[in-house]
Protein backbone atom coordinates (compact mmCIF):
# COMPACT_ATOMS: atom_id res chain seq x y z
CA UNK A 1 0.00 0.00 0.00
CA UNK A 2 1.48 3.34 -1.06
CA UNK A 3 2.36 5.80 1.68
CA UNK A 4 0.07 8.85 1.63
CA UNK A 5 2.04 12.11 1.29
CA UNK A 6 1.60 14.75 3.99
CA UNK A 7 2.48 17.49 1.51
CA UNK A 8 4.23 18.36 -1.73
CA UNK A 9 7.54 20.10 -2.36
CA UNK A 10 7.70 22.28 -5.46
CA UNK A 11 11.28 22.03 -6.66
CA UNK A 12 12.49 24.12 -9.59
CA UNK A 13 16.15 24.01 -10.65
CA UNK A 14 16.55 27.32 -12.49
CA UNK A 15 20.21 27.32 -13.47
CA UNK A 16 23.66 26.11 -12.42
CA UNK A 17 27.06 27.75 -12.84
CA UNK A 18 30.43 26.03 -13.09
CA UNK A 19 32.15 29.09 -11.61
CA UNK A 20 33.16 29.15 -7.95
CA UNK A 21 33.36 32.24 -5.71
CA UNK A 22 36.67 33.19 -7.34
CA UNK A 23 35.03 32.88 -10.80
CA UNK A 24 37.19 29.87 -11.65
CA UNK A 25 35.61 27.12 -13.76
CA UNK A 26 35.45 23.98 -11.61
CA UNK A 27 33.42 21.45 -13.61
CA UNK A 28 35.48 18.68 -15.29
CA UNK A 29 34.31 19.74 -18.76
CA UNK A 30 32.25 22.39 -20.50
CA UNK A 31 31.08 19.98 -23.20
CA UNK A 32 28.32 17.90 -21.62
CA UNK A 33 24.58 17.82 -21.10
CA UNK A 34 23.72 18.24 -17.44
CA UNK A 35 20.60 17.22 -15.55
CA UNK A 36 19.50 17.51 -11.93
CA UNK A 37 18.59 14.44 -9.92
CA UNK A 38 16.80 15.15 -6.68
CA UNK A 39 15.85 12.82 -3.84
CA UNK A 40 13.77 13.27 -0.69
CA UNK A 41 15.25 10.82 1.80
CA UNK A 42 14.44 9.57 5.28
CA UNK A 43 10.82 8.55 4.81
CA UNK A 44 9.39 5.07 4.20
CA UNK A 45 10.83 5.33 0.68
CA UNK A 46 13.03 7.72 -1.26
CA UNK A 47 11.09 10.07 -3.55
CA UNK A 48 13.03 10.87 -6.72
CA UNK A 49 12.72 13.10 -9.78
CA UNK A 50 15.01 14.41 -12.52
CA UNK A 51 15.11 17.23 -15.05
CA UNK A 52 15.74 16.98 -18.76
CA UNK A 53 19.30 17.06 -20.11
CA UNK A 54 20.56 20.49 -21.19
CA UNK A 55 23.97 21.44 -22.62
CA UNK A 56 26.38 23.85 -20.95
CA UNK A 57 26.25 27.37 -22.38
CA UNK A 58 29.56 29.05 -21.59
CA UNK A 59 29.76 28.14 -17.90
CA UNK A 60 26.01 27.85 -17.19
CA UNK A 61 23.18 25.35 -17.60
CA UNK A 62 19.60 26.65 -17.75
CA UNK A 63 16.59 24.44 -16.91
CA UNK A 64 13.88 26.45 -15.13
CA UNK A 65 11.97 23.18 -14.98
CA UNK A 66 9.30 22.52 -12.33
CA UNK A 67 9.24 19.22 -10.45
CA UNK A 68 6.96 18.07 -7.65
CA UNK A 69 8.09 15.72 -4.87
CA UNK A 70 5.78 13.99 -2.40
CA UNK A 71 6.81 14.74 1.19
CA UNK A 72 6.29 11.58 3.24
CA UNK A 73 6.42 11.15 7.01
CA UNK A 74 9.98 11.39 8.40
CA UNK A 75 11.46 12.78 5.17
CA UNK A 76 14.45 14.73 6.47
CA UNK A 77 16.89 15.46 3.66
CA UNK A 78 16.73 16.85 0.13
CA UNK A 79 19.68 15.69 -1.97
CA UNK A 80 20.42 17.70 -5.10
CA UNK A 81 22.84 16.24 -7.65
CA UNK A 82 24.08 17.80 -10.88
CA UNK A 83 24.72 14.84 -13.15
CA UNK A 84 25.81 13.88 -16.64
CA UNK A 85 25.66 10.65 -18.61
CA UNK A 86 28.69 8.39 -18.42
CA UNK A 87 29.57 5.82 -21.08
CA UNK A 88 32.04 3.05 -20.14
CA UNK A 89 33.78 0.68 -22.54
CA UNK A 90 33.54 -2.95 -21.41
CA UNK A 91 36.21 -5.61 -22.10
CA UNK A 92 33.94 -7.40 -24.57
CA UNK A 93 33.75 -4.28 -26.73
CA UNK A 94 30.26 -3.26 -25.67
CA UNK A 95 29.42 -0.03 -23.87
CA UNK A 96 27.63 0.59 -20.61
CA UNK A 97 25.70 3.76 -19.87
CA UNK A 98 25.56 5.19 -16.39
CA UNK A 99 25.42 8.45 -14.44
CA UNK A 100 28.27 10.59 -13.13
CA UNK A 101 27.70 13.10 -10.33
CA UNK A 102 29.42 16.37 -11.28
CA UNK A 103 28.56 18.23 -8.05
CA UNK A 104 26.00 18.00 -5.26
CA UNK A 105 24.58 19.44 -2.07
CA UNK A 106 22.03 18.51 0.58
CA UNK A 107 19.43 20.53 2.47
CA UNK A 108 17.47 19.66 5.61
CA UNK A 109 13.75 19.34 4.91
CA UNK A 110 12.94 21.05 8.23
CA UNK A 111 14.95 24.11 7.14
CA UNK A 112 13.10 24.22 3.82
CA UNK A 113 9.72 24.14 5.55
CA UNK A 114 10.80 26.92 7.92
CA UNK A 115 11.93 29.22 5.08
CA UNK A 116 9.63 28.66 2.06
CA UNK A 117 9.10 30.23 -0.38
CA UNK A 118 12.76 30.20 -1.44
CA UNK A 119 14.63 31.46 -4.51
CA UNK A 120 18.33 31.20 -3.78
CA UNK A 121 21.78 30.13 -5.00
CA UNK A 122 23.27 27.14 -3.16
CA UNK A 123 26.92 26.19 -3.21
CA UNK A 124 27.74 22.84 -4.84
CA UNK A 125 30.63 20.55 -3.96
CA UNK A 126 32.51 17.99 -6.03
CA UNK A 127 32.36 14.26 -5.20
CA UNK A 128 35.18 12.76 -3.21
CA UNK A 129 37.23 15.44 -1.45
CA UNK A 130 34.36 17.92 -1.48
CA UNK A 131 36.01 20.63 -3.58
CA UNK A 132 34.18 23.55 -5.18
CA UNK A 133 31.41 22.48 -7.54
CA UNK A 134 29.94 25.82 -8.58
CA UNK A 135 26.45 27.02 -7.69
CA UNK A 136 22.85 26.07 -8.38
CA UNK A 137 19.84 28.34 -8.18
CA UNK A 138 16.75 26.65 -6.76
CA UNK A 139 13.17 27.75 -6.25
CA UNK A 140 11.40 25.81 -3.48
CA UNK A 141 7.92 25.90 -2.01
CA UNK A 142 5.64 23.62 -0.01
CA UNK A 143 1.90 22.96 -0.02
CA UNK A 144 -0.50 20.38 1.35
CA UNK A 145 -2.15 20.01 -2.06
CA UNK A 146 -0.38 18.93 -5.23
CA UNK A 147 0.60 22.02 -7.30
CA UNK A 148 -0.98 22.29 -10.73
CA UNK A 149 2.08 23.54 -12.62
CA UNK A 150 4.25 20.45 -12.58
CA UNK A 151 4.44 16.73 -12.13
CA UNK A 152 6.93 14.37 -10.50
CA UNK A 153 8.47 13.23 -13.78
CA UNK A 154 9.43 16.78 -14.74
CA UNK A 155 6.71 17.34 -17.34
CA UNK A 156 5.53 20.95 -17.31
CA UNK A 157 1.77 21.34 -17.35
CA UNK A 158 1.18 25.07 -17.22
CA UNK A 159 0.83 27.65 -14.50
CA UNK A 160 2.33 31.03 -13.76
CA UNK A 161 5.85 31.37 -12.44
CA UNK A 162 6.44 33.64 -9.47
CA UNK A 163 9.67 35.40 -8.53
CA UNK A 164 10.22 35.21 -4.81
CA UNK A 165 12.86 36.15 -2.32
CA UNK A 166 14.09 33.54 0.12
CA UNK A 167 16.71 32.64 2.68
CA UNK A 168 19.98 30.79 2.33
CA UNK A 169 19.33 27.64 4.31
CA UNK A 170 21.74 25.71 6.49
CA UNK A 171 23.23 23.26 3.99
CA UNK A 172 24.28 19.76 4.93
CA UNK A 173 27.11 18.46 2.75
CA UNK A 174 27.67 14.72 2.81
CA UNK A 175 30.18 12.42 1.15
CA UNK A 176 29.42 11.44 -2.46
CA UNK A 177 30.29 7.90 -3.46
CA UNK A 178 29.23 7.51 -7.09
CA UNK A 179 25.65 8.69 -7.25
CA UNK A 180 25.14 7.87 -3.59
CA UNK A 181 26.29 9.71 -0.46
CA UNK A 182 27.97 13.05 0.11
CA UNK A 183 31.15 14.29 1.82
CA UNK A 184 31.77 16.54 4.79
CA UNK A 185 29.47 18.69 6.90
CA UNK A 186 28.94 22.42 6.70
CA UNK A 187 26.28 24.82 7.89
CA UNK A 188 25.69 28.40 6.94
CA UNK A 189 22.67 30.64 7.35
CA UNK A 190 22.46 34.04 5.68
CA UNK A 191 19.59 36.19 4.46
CA UNK A 192 19.46 36.81 0.70
CA UNK A 193 20.69 40.27 -0.13
CA UNK A 194 20.98 40.75 -3.89
CA UNK A 195 19.87 38.99 -7.04
CA UNK A 196 22.36 37.89 -9.69
CA UNK A 197 23.89 40.82 -11.62
CA UNK A 198 23.46 40.55 -15.38
CA UNK A 199 26.18 38.62 -17.17
CA UNK A 200 27.99 37.44 -14.02
CA UNK A 201 26.28 34.10 -13.44
CA UNK A 202 25.47 32.37 -10.18
CA UNK A 203 28.96 32.68 -8.76
CA UNK A 204 28.90 36.47 -8.94
CA UNK A 205 25.60 36.62 -7.09
CA UNK A 206 26.85 34.32 -4.38
CA UNK A 207 29.90 36.52 -3.84
CA UNK A 208 27.67 39.48 -2.87
CA UNK A 209 27.33 38.76 0.83
LOLO-531700 format. One record per atom (N, C-alpha, C, CB): x, y, z. Coordinates in steps of 0.001 Angstrom, whole numbers, plus 500000, padded with zeros to 6 digits. Atoms other than C-alpha are relative to their C-alpha. Glycine has a CB too. Layout:
XYZ
...
END
This chain:
500847498805500000
500000500000500000
500880501242500000
499043500007501226
499167498806500130
501480503337498940
499795500922501192
499685500743498692
500048499044498901
502356505805501683
499351501291499528
501414500273500554
500686498762500365
500075508849501625
500884501192500342
498632500110500723
499156498837499714
502044512114501291
499313500960500959
500360500728498705
500556498980499115
501604514745503990
500097501388499377
500717499981501347
499869498734500707
502478517486501512
500805499815498728
500654501054500893
499295500045501276
504233518363498269
501040501119499947
499003500121498815
498923499036500141
507536520098497644
500131500386498537
501333499432500542
499767499477501347
507695522283494544
501490500305499872
499126501283499718
498550499907500145
511275522030493336
500299500420498567
500705498639500354
499700499503501333
512487524125490408
501492500357499890
499119501228499670
498617499604500299
516149524013489353
499973501038498873
500880498751499597
500058498931500990
516547527316487507
501251500001499134
499830501358500686
498744500020500746
520214527324486533
501114499538500907
500323501387499410
498793500349499254
523655526109487584
501195500630499303
500172498451500114
498783499379500522
527055527750487163
501209499172500400
500146501452500512
498755500707499721
530431526026486906
501075500891500578
500510499362498758
499033499079499406
532152529091488393
499882499973501521
499788501435499467
500023499919498546
533163529154492052
500011501457500442
501195499243500607
500026498636499479
533361532241494294
501100500874499398
500134499977501508
498886499272500620
536667533192492662
499862500084498483
501321499334500354
500313499997501426
535032532883489196
500951499100499207
500057501422499457
499216501027500675
537191529869488355
499063498866499581
501147499469500921
500844501084500494
535613527120486243
500429498700500670
500087499880498446
499646501158499179
535450523976488385
499373498687499526
499591500255501415
500535501255500512
533422521446486387
501048499302499154
498718500240499183
498950500729500731
535477518683484712
500020500285498506
499830498527500209
500087499722501427
534311519737481237
498915501044499769
499706498703499192
501074499078500377
532250522393479497
499207499452498817
500575501385499657
500659500631501139
531084519976476801
499222498778500485
501035499599498907
500850501104499555
528321517904478381
498583500521500183
500535499367501323
501390499679499708
524585517816478904
499730499644501459
499023499240499039
500214500222498583
523717518239482562
498530499867500345
500607501117500792
501358500115499485
520597517216484449
500065499915501515
499269498761499401
500070499997498543
519503517508488065
499194498796500458
499373501318500530
500723501056499304
518589514439490075
499761500457501424
500780498649499966
500341499561498655
516796515155493325
499311498855500734
499094501262499963
500585501053499186
515848512818496163
499573500566501354
500997498837500185
500450499757498631
513774513265499310
500207498707500764
498494500472500054
499596501203499291
515248510818501804
499536500046501452
501517499825499933
500309500106498584
514438509575505281
498605499489500305
500175501312500635
501352500505499798
510820508551504810
499931498503499763
499023500718499085
500154501439500252
509389505075504196
500586499575498659
498534499619500053
499326500254501279
510828505331500675
500592501308499504
499014499395498942
499410498813500606
513027507720498744
499122500464498839
501449499714499517
500794499412501078
511094510066496453
500964500703499058
498908500995500551
499005499524500945
513026510872493280
499356500697498802
500860498843499527
500405499360501244
512725513101490224
501260500493499301
498992501176500258
498848499526500770
515012514408487480
499531500935498895
500792498811499403
500287499073501087
515107517225484952
500424499397498665
500710501345500232
499509500372501315
515741516976481243
501495500323499905
499204500733498887
498587499742500248
519304517064479887
500152501260499160
500666498796499299
499769498730500684
520565520491478809
501503500247499921
499279501176500734
498582499761500192
523967521442477385
500487501246500719
500303500111498541
499369498845499366
526380523849479053
500111501129498980
501402499630500571
499855498800500832
526245527372477618
501016500909500673
498622500740499797
498925499251499355
529556529050478411
500411499280501266
499565501453500311
499739500672498727
529759528139482100
498701499715500744
500930500849500872
501304500065499335
526014527847482806
499081499003499310
499343501384500028
501069500857500512
523182525347482395
498675500591500462
500164498511500490
501314499443499691
519599526652482248
498928498925499846
499690501209499088
501133500932500054
516595524440483088
498678500739500221
500167498884501056
501258499362499584
513875526450484871
498838499018499822
499742501305499181
500949501097500208
511969523180485021
499332499620501320
500713498771499385
500676500323498746
509299522515487667
499874498498500223
498629500633500023
500199501374499569
509244519218489545
499178500036501281
501366499258500216
500771500104498769
506961518067492350
500388498701500700
498462500051499714
499603501162499210
508091515715495125
499015499806501148
501446500165500540
500848500309498863
505781513988497600
500836500023501276
499310498628499817
499327499963498703
506812514737501189
499318498988500911
499966501440500626
500545501056499169
506295511577503236
500415500205501458
500462498624499494
499636499923498589
506423511148507007
501474499658500193
499120499057500836
498596500189499628
509983511393508399
500989500341498888
500215498585500424
499045499520501016
511456512777505172
500832501122500626
499253500507498692
499167499048499265
514451514731506470
501114500641499182
500598499321501168
498878499466500771
516894515459503656
499657500081498520
501247499137500202
500138499821501445
516730516847500126
501390499954499396
499271501345499648
498711500121500673
519682515695498032
499871500492498562
500507498534500035
500007499385501327
520423517701494897
501309499651499311
499804501554500087
498808500464500703
522839516237492346
499992500486498554
500092498465500047
499779499639501402
524081517805489121
500732498837499343
500818501347499863
499483501233500589
524723514837486845
500217500140498501
499052498847500278
499877500150501442
525811513882483361
500076498517499684
501246500758499451
499921501392500419
525662510654481391
501457499556499909
499291499801498649
498659500570500067
528695508385481584
499948498716499183
500568499730501424
499938501183500856
529572505818478919
501330499294500245
499838500382498490
498797500788499714
532039503050479855
500171498909498947
499925499377501418
499689501051500963
533780500683477460
500305498717500753
501191500404499092
499806501278499338
533537497051478592
501027499152499263
498679499253500106
498969500840500643
536214494390477900
499531499250498762
500514499010500984
500508500738501156
533935492600475435
499686500914498814
498756499225500390
500214499078501105
533748495718473273
498676500737500040
500099499268498732
501283499315499874
530264496745474335
500156501222500921
498910499028500549
499972498815499154
529419499968476126
498914499918501062
499830501271499158
500953499955498905
527629500587479393
499736501448500355
500516499213501227
500397498634499684
525703503759480129
499669500111501480
498796500433499142
500279499760498597
525555505190483612
499881501491500277
501087499383500873
500125498605499583
525419508450485558
501214500403500815
498707500221500812
498900499433499222
528273510594486871
499513501245500715
501216500328499097
500345498819499220
527703513097489667
501100501038499823
499803499645501505
499037498919500209
529420516369488719
500190500793501289
499535500931498860
499966499234498748
528561518233491951
498669499787500712
500265501534499737
501213500300499230
525996517997494737
499949500824501278
499933498503500338
500174499422498669
524575519438497934
498791499359500636
499844501549499940
501152500523499285
522032518513500582
499403501066500889
500383498778500823
500705498993499209
519427520527502475
499040499272500941
499232501021499078
500956500575499066
517468519657505613
498573500393499614
500314500452501435
501403499734500323
513745519344504912
499392500963501019
499193498683499958
500549499108498976
512937521051508228
500374501455499735
500491499581501385
499583498637500310
514949524107507140
499243500551498795
501506500047499740
500790499575501155
513103524215503822
498612500438500451
499896498863498958
501352499701499561
509723524140505549
499946501266500849
499437498831500779
499954498782499181
510802526917507918
500175501260499157
501132499905501013
499595498819500765
511925529220505080
499227500224498707
501439499900499679
500699499830501278
509628528656502064
499113501237500025
499159498757499675
499435500313501317
509102530230499620
501447500470499876
499155500638498900
498561499775500121
512764530202498563
500360500175498533
500803498828500626
499368499859501316
514629531462495490
501432500432500286
499230501050499055
498664499746499476
518331531198496223
501054499166499283
500040499716501490
498849500763500481
521776530130495002
500577499176501147
501085500943499403
499373500891499036
523265527145496843
501352499547499455
499089498780500305
498662500415500404
526915526186496790
500028498486499776
501048500414501066
499832501411500313
527744522837495158
501419499558500316
499669499727498526
498686500550499706
530626520546496041
500238498754499159
500134499677501500
499618501129500854
532508517987493966
500002498700500803
501390500241499368
499917501292499308
532355514257494798
501421499746500507
499559498854499062
498693500365499497
535184512756496790
500478500927501090
500988499981498889
499397499124498998
537229515441498554
499128501195500345
501335500481499519
500913498912499675
534359517920498519
500469501356499544
499773500037501449
499543498719500516
536009520634496420
498869500807499400
501078499790498971
501004499123500590
534181523552494819
499322499341498807
500633501318499578
500773500565501103
531411522480492460
499122501009499298
499155498886500496
500827498970500620
529940525821491418
498791500322500855
499554499563498615
501212499587499304
526451527021492315
498774499538499211
499977501539500201
501279500324500640
522854526066491619
498926500886500604
499639498486500172
501107499170499545
519839528342491816
498737499149500044
499806501237499075
501188500808499791
516754526648493242
498837500867500469
500280498889501012
501248499432499478
513165527748493754
499255498873500700
499121500649498851
500634501038499189
511402525809496523
498749500558500672
500987499452501060
501207499626499274
507924525902497992
499336498716500498
499023500836499097
500664501155499397
505643523622499991
498503500270500083
500582499692501408
501447499882499867
501904522963499978
499430498647500408
499354500498498675
500660501247499616
499505520384501355
499247499372498835
499045500248501153
500652500509501207
497847520015497936
500998499973498854
498769500862499627
499073500098501126
499622518926494767
499885501237499111
499726498721499179
500030498837500898
500599522016492700
499547499595498604
501386500667499931
500547500280501326
499016522292489273
500981500291498868
498749500804499792
499101499581501073
502080523543487383
501098499009499702
500609501303500339
498935500956500289
504245520448487417
499566498598500356
501274500363500756
500263501382499662
504436516730487874
501322499345500369
499305499253498826
498796500598499459
506929514373489498
501007499517498973
499628498884500849
499041500439501011
508474513234486222
500614501177499241
499327499052499021
499371498843500627
509432516780485263
499233500581498834
501346499635499544
500766499492501131
506714517339482664
499254501254500413
499019498935499474
500654498727499680
505532520947482692
498570499976499499
500769501193499384
501415500056500386
501767521344482654
499295501331500201
499285498923500794
500625498688499945
501178525074482778
500093500638501364
498570499901499597
499951499275498737
500827527650485502
500931501184499899
500440499083501131
499228498769500036
502334531034486238
501166499936500957
499123501190500329
498829499968499153
505854531367487557
499968501254500858
501285499942499161
499923498872499093
506443533642490529
501440500185500451
499066499800501210
498676499677499485
509668535396491472
499872500323501477
500641501188499220
500123499825498575
510222535209495190
501381500127500618
499226498841500626
498775499909499236
512865536152497684
499975498931501072
500175501406500617
499943501054499000
514085533543500123
501174500184500937
500081498648499334
498894500009499050
516707532639502676
500983498934499579
499504499755501449
498985501015500209
519981530795502331
499931499045501172
501423500624499853
500233500936498917
519327527644504313
501295499407500516
499074498903499551
498868500816499566
521737525709506486
500115498816499058
499834499527501483
499797501034501007
523233523261503990
500821498876500597
500691500571498745
499283501167499532
524279519760504932
500708499369498824
499052498993500684
499193500585501059
527112518458502753
500493498645500468
501187500924499615
499658501371499631
527670514718502813
500900499397498934
498726499141500186
499046500608500928
530185512422501149
499280499384498814
500844498939500711
500574500582501205
529418511439497538
500837498798499609
499933501038498841
499335501198500487
530286507905496542
499194499550498800
500103498869501109
500760500223501218
529235507505492911
498824500935499990
499539498538499880
501211499173499959
525647508692492755
499334499911501362
499012499573498902
500593500242498700
525144507874496412
500171501114500996
500555498786500561
499943499099498856
526294509714499541
500828501228499719
500551499285501196
499285498744500131
527972513054500108
501118500097501030
499042501174500146
498841499867499125
531150514286501820
499919501247500874
501271500032499177
499793498831499145
531766516536504789
498736500484500681
500576501114499198
501132499412499299
529470518687506897
500241501483500180
499772499315501362
499819498557499948
528940522416506695
498649500678500150
500729500511498741
501231499240499838
526277524824507891
500272501476499736
499410499798501414
499947498551500054
525692528399506935
498593500543499803
500941500478498871
501353499440499994
522665530644507348
500100501502499800
499249499663501329
499858498595500315
522457534037505683
498819500484499190
501295500253499252
501152499468500735
519593536189504459
500426500465498628
499340501155500770
499704499566501367
519462536807500705
500036501520499935
498955499443499005
499832498558500094
520693540272499870
499745500523498589
501389500385500443
500118499481501357
520984540749496107
499742498867499037
501258500769499594
500169500941501100
519872538993492959
501254499992499135
498757500357499155
498833500146500868
522357537895490314
500137501193499085
499907498718499179
499791498924500971
523885540818488377
500101499439498592
501265500799500341
500049500480501374
523457540549484619
501391499659499508
499355501039499088
498771500402500657
526175538625482828
501038499400500906
500579501142499324
498981500496499094
527990537438485976
499751498566500437
500082500885501203
500267501371499656
526276534101486562
499758499826501492
501136499132499556
500345500292498630
525468532367489818
501138500314500952
499600498565500133
498876499787499110
528960532679491237
500105501451500416
501283499554499343
499912498583499667
528904536468491062
498957500396501027
499844500846498753
501052499674499037
525596536622492909
500348499491501371
498668499423499560
499680500592498716
526847534315495619
501111500752500697
500384498557499830
498906499251499403
529905536516496155
499516501257500704
501012500364498946
500534498779499389
527672539483497126
499377499660501330
498967500687499080
500483500377498677
527328538760500829
500403501078500976
500553498619500438
END
